[in-house]
Amino acid sequence: MIRKPIHTYLAIAALVLISLGVIFLIIRDSGVETDDTMELIDNGVDDQNPIVDGIHVSTGLVEGEGLEEVVTNCTTCHSSKLIIQNRMGKEQWNATIRWMQETQGLWDLGEDQDIIVDYLTTNYPVFKKGRRAVLGDIEWYTLEGK
């Protein structure tokens, strides 16, 4: 067995340390925060998050009274697509909010809860045919077996 001289290992260790130092400097100088002091991104309704054709561009939510409260309180934890795909009445939304508070760490919404629930039931009402519309205009065909 041939042994490499100790200076070979020292050179490799030095290269690794230098590489780690360079990576640290790049991250530090890029303006990316590397600790727990990062602020939450504000997805609120403003010039950076416009409403086009009645839709809040960054979330896809319908424009209406209570939109800002929904964006502020709901999309902090989950995608707006989860809101859009669910259709519930007031009682069901309030039960869902209670469940999120009891099991998912959702804070007390206070007066915003009524505003949020009103927004959701107005803009995403319960479908009489379920949560998803029945497929239409589909041309079905039979698969031929072997």
N, C-alpha and C positions, 0 to 999 in steps of 0.2 A: 504494500500500500504506500502510495506516494503522498506525503503530507505537504500541504502548501505552507509557505512561510507565514508567520504571524502578521507581517505587514500587509499581506493580501487581504486578510480579514479586517484589519484596521482600515484599509482603504475602502472596502465595501461598506463598513459601518459609517465612515465619514460621508460617503456619497448618500447613504440613506438619510442621515441627519441633515445634510445640506438640502436634499430634496424636500424633506418635511418642512424645513425652514422657509424655503421658497414658496411652497403651497400655502403656508400660514400667512406669509406676506401678501400673496395674491388675494386670498380671501379677505384679509383685513383691509387692504386698500381698495377692494371692489365695492365697498359700501354695504356689503351683506352683513347683517347682524348675526353674531354667532352665539348669543346668549339668550336667556329667557326674557329679555326686555323688549322683544319685538312687539310692535303694536298690531292689533287686528286691522285688517284691510277694511276700509269703509266702502261698502257696496251701495250706499245710499243713493237717492235720486239727486243728481246734480249734473253739471256740465260734463263731467268725466263719465257719467253713467246715464246717458240721455234716454228719453222715451221717444220711440219712433213708431208711428202708426198704432199708437195705443199700447205698445209693448215696451217694458223696461228692458233695454238692450242686453245688459250684462246678466240678467237673471231669466228673461223670458216671461216674467210675470205680467199680468194685465194691469194697465194703469187704472187706478181707482183710489178712493179714500181708504187709507190704511196701508197702502203699498209700502211706504217708508218704514212703518212699524214691523211689517212682515219681513222686509229685507234685513232690517237691523236685528231683529230677535230670532228669526228662523234660519236665515242663510249663514249665520255665524257658525252653526253646527252641521248643517247638511245642505245638500244641493237643492236648488229651487225646483228641480225636476221631480223631486220626491213630493213636493207640495202640489205641483201641477197634475201629477198622475192620480192623486187621491181626491176623491169627491165625498164629502161628508156633510151632515147637518150640524147645527150648533151643538147639540148634545154630544155627538160623536167627536167633534173637534175639541170640545172642552174635556172629554174623557181622554183623548189622545194627549192633550197638554198636561193633564194630571199625571198620566202614565210617564211622560217624558220628565216631569218634575220628580216623580218618585223613583224612577229607575235610571234616567239618563243624565241627571245633573242640571236640568233646565231650571233657571232661576225663576223667582216669582215675577210674573209679568205685570202685576198690578192693574192699573187702568188700561194698559195696552192690550190686555187679553180680550176684552170686549171688542176693541177696535180690530184686532187681528182676526178674531172669529167672524165678525161681520164682513170683513174683507173677503175671507175665504169662502163663506157661504154665498156671498153675492157673486163673486167672480168664478168660483169653481163649485157650482151647486151639484147636488146629488143627481146622477143620471137615473132615470127610471129603468134603464136596461142594464144596470150594473156599472162597474167602474170603467168599462171599456166598450166602445161601440162595436156592434156586430160587423164582421167583415162583409162588404158588399161588392157587387160587380166583379165577382171572382169566377173565372171559368175553371171549373174543377175537371179533372181527368182521372182515369183509372190507370193505376200502375200495372203493367203487364208483368206477371211472374215468369219464372223460368220453367 
